Every structure is written in structure tokens, then in C-alpha cells.
Amino acid sequence: MALQWAMVGCLLAILGSAVTVVFLAQKTRLLFGELESARKLQYQLDSQWNRLILERSTMLSPANVERVAKQKLGMSLPAPREVVVVKP
């Protein structure tokens, strides 16, 4: 009788272990999918960041600043006779 209870106990332990393995395997698959999604998003954000850095460098170039000042703001370089040098 005790042997039967021991067998039932072992069987329940084995079944419980099997269910736990299946559960953890599924959880691992889901977490791996989330990790891959996060890596893909990180790659996209890194690419966007690099494009923005390049765009900022382009926008801050002296030639671009001068072009925007002329076209959008109507500014121009003063003639040499219009320049006044102030000494401290």
C-alpha cells in the first residue's frame, strides 16, 4: 500500500514537473519574442538618432545658416564701409 502511494506521489511529481517545463518553455518563447521586438525598436531608434545627428550637422553648417539668413530672413552681409569696430 505504501508502495502504491509512493508511486502515485512520484507520478504526480513527474506530471507537475512536466507541466512546469511546458509552462516555462512557453514563457521563454514569449519573452524571447519581446526581446527581439525591443532589439528591433532599438535598431530603428538608433538609425533615426543617427539621421537626426546628421541633419543637425547639416543645418548648423555655416553655408546653410547663411543661406537661411538670406532666403528666409532677408539678411545680407554688410558692406565693408558699414562695419564699425568697437574697441573696449
ABEGO torsion letter per residue (X at the ends): XAAAAAAAAAAAAAAAAAAAAAAAAAAAAAAAAAAAAAAAAAAAAAAAAAAAAAAAAAAABAAAAAAAAAAAAGBBBBBAAABBBBBX
